[in-house]
């Protein structure tokens, strides 16, 4: 028997309606992003981090000691895997996470206030610096949170939690008229 599987985004049903104009506070859902986990071999953490950080097209997100999530908006999964394996030169293990993760980008003047309703982390700019990232709980959902701009944050979540996280973020942002849509 031949089965044809259609690859759908985890939030296809939630964001199906016609897009609304973005409000000041807006949640953008990355339709398809390439994400990889990089785990450095023993003693190679700093060399791997420096190698990946030297490439401006790649966003490096701390995930644990010697472990990072790497996000690319330009590379396809197979291309990113090859590129990271060459870049790391056998000093790290690289695993594609693109189909198993969803990326949310929350931006706007109230982004910190919205996130503060569900995240127990000090998001003040003096503490959570631009480019900083951390593994946190948003309510009960584990996410990797990164500060990507002055008033913008990205949350990377396992695909199976994407719908719950979306609902929670929309509820947390209700007082600020948070809007949501797929990003281009």
PyMOL commands that set and color helices and strands:
alter all, ss='L'
color gray80, all
select helices_A, chain A and resi 45-53+77-88+98-100+111-116+159-172+174-176
alter helices_A, ss='H'
color red, helices_A
select strands_A, chain A and resi 26-29+34-40+58-64+67-72+92-96+101-107+133-138+141-149+152-158+179-182
alter strands_A, ss='S'
color yellow, strands_A
deselect
rebuild
show_as cartoon
